[in-house]
Amino acid sequence: MHFCAAFGMRGLFNFGSEVGRTDSALQAEFRAEDRKKALQIIVYSVLAGLIVASIAYFVS
């Protein structure tokens, strides 16, 4: 997953700041998809951390 979860959650897609930028409905839909993907990455990361921590706890 080549995607930045932080940018996805914040709805960012550009590094520069644009004053007075307006978004179309299509861009808003893309931002919603980005947030969904970012949330998916966060959930998978938490699950992986819990699995590794559980294994380490029970092995030691």
C-alpha positions as CSV (number, residue, x, y, z in Angstrom):
1,M,0.0,0.0,0.0
2,H,1.9,3.0,-1.2
3,F,-0.2,5.5,0.5
4,C,0.2,8.0,3.4
5,A,-2.4,7.4,6.0
6,A,-1.9,10.8,7.6
7,F,-2.4,12.6,4.4
8,G,-5.4,10.4,3.6
9,M,-7.1,11.2,6.9
10,R,-6.5,14.9,6.5
11,G,-7.7,14.9,2.9
12,L,-4.4,16.2,1.6
13,F,-3.3,15.4,-1.9
14,N,-0.8,18.2,-2.6
15,F,2.1,19.6,-0.6
16,G,1.6,23.2,-1.5
17,S,-1.1,25.5,0.0
18,E,-3.6,26.9,-2.5
19,V,-5.6,29.8,-1.3
20,G,-9.3,29.8,-2.2
21,R,-9.2,26.3,-3.6
22,T,-12.6,24.8,-4.4
23,D,-13.3,21.1,-4.9
24,S,-15.7,19.4,-7.2
25,A,-18.0,16.6,-6.1
26,L,-15.6,14.1,-7.8
27,Q,-12.7,15.4,-5.7
28,A,-14.8,15.1,-2.5
29,E,-15.5,11.5,-3.5
30,F,-11.8,10.8,-3.9
31,R,-11.1,12.3,-0.5
32,A,-13.7,10.0,1.0
33,E,-12.0,7.0,-0.6
34,D,-8.6,8.2,0.6
35,R,-10.0,8.4,4.2
36,K,-11.4,4.9,3.9
37,K,-8.0,3.6,2.7
38,A,-6.2,5.4,5.5
39,L,-8.5,4.0,8.1
40,Q,-8.0,0.5,6.6
41,I,-4.2,1.0,6.9
42,I,-4.6,2.1,10.6
43,V,-6.8,-0.8,11.5
44,Y,-4.4,-3.3,9.8
45,S,-1.4,-1.7,11.6
46,V,-3.2,-2.0,15.0
47,L,-4.1,-5.6,14.4
48,A,-0.5,-6.5,13.3
49,G,0.8,-4.8,16.5
50,L,-1.6,-6.7,18.7
51,I,-0.7,-10.0,17.0
52,V,3.0,-9.4,17.4
53,A,2.6,-8.3,21.0
54,S,0.5,-11.3,21.8
55,I,3.0,-13.7,20.3
56,A,5.8,-12.0,22.2
57,Y,3.9,-12.1,25.5
58,F,3.0,-15.8,25.2
59,V,6.4,-16.9,24.0
60,S,8.4,-15.2,26.8
